[in-house]
Amino acid sequence: MWAELKSQCILGGEKFLAEIEPAIKDKSLVKEIPRCQRFISRPALDVLLTAHGTDEKKKRDEELRKAHFEYGYSFSEIGRHTRLHYATVSKIVRKK
C-alpha cells in the first residue's frame, strides 16, 4: 500500500489523480506547499522532452523552458535527464 503513495501525501491510482488534478493545479504557485505535492500531476520528463540532436535545438530549448516554467522541474532535474549541466540548462531556459 505505501509503495503506491505519490508525492508524500496522495494515495490512489491514475484515475484518482486525474479527478483531483484541477484542485491541485490551482495550487502550483503556492510556495508553502512542497514542490513534489504542487506538481503531482505533471508529465514525466520523458514525455516533455522529445527533441534530440542539434537539428532540433530550437525545439529542445522550448521544451526545456516549458518543463521548468510550466511544470516546475528544477535545472538539476532537467540536467540529469538530458545529461546537460544544470548551469547550461539555466542559460538555455533564461535565454529568449
Order of alpha helices (4+ residues) and beta strands (2+ residues): beta-beta-alpha-alpha-alpha-alpha-alpha-alpha
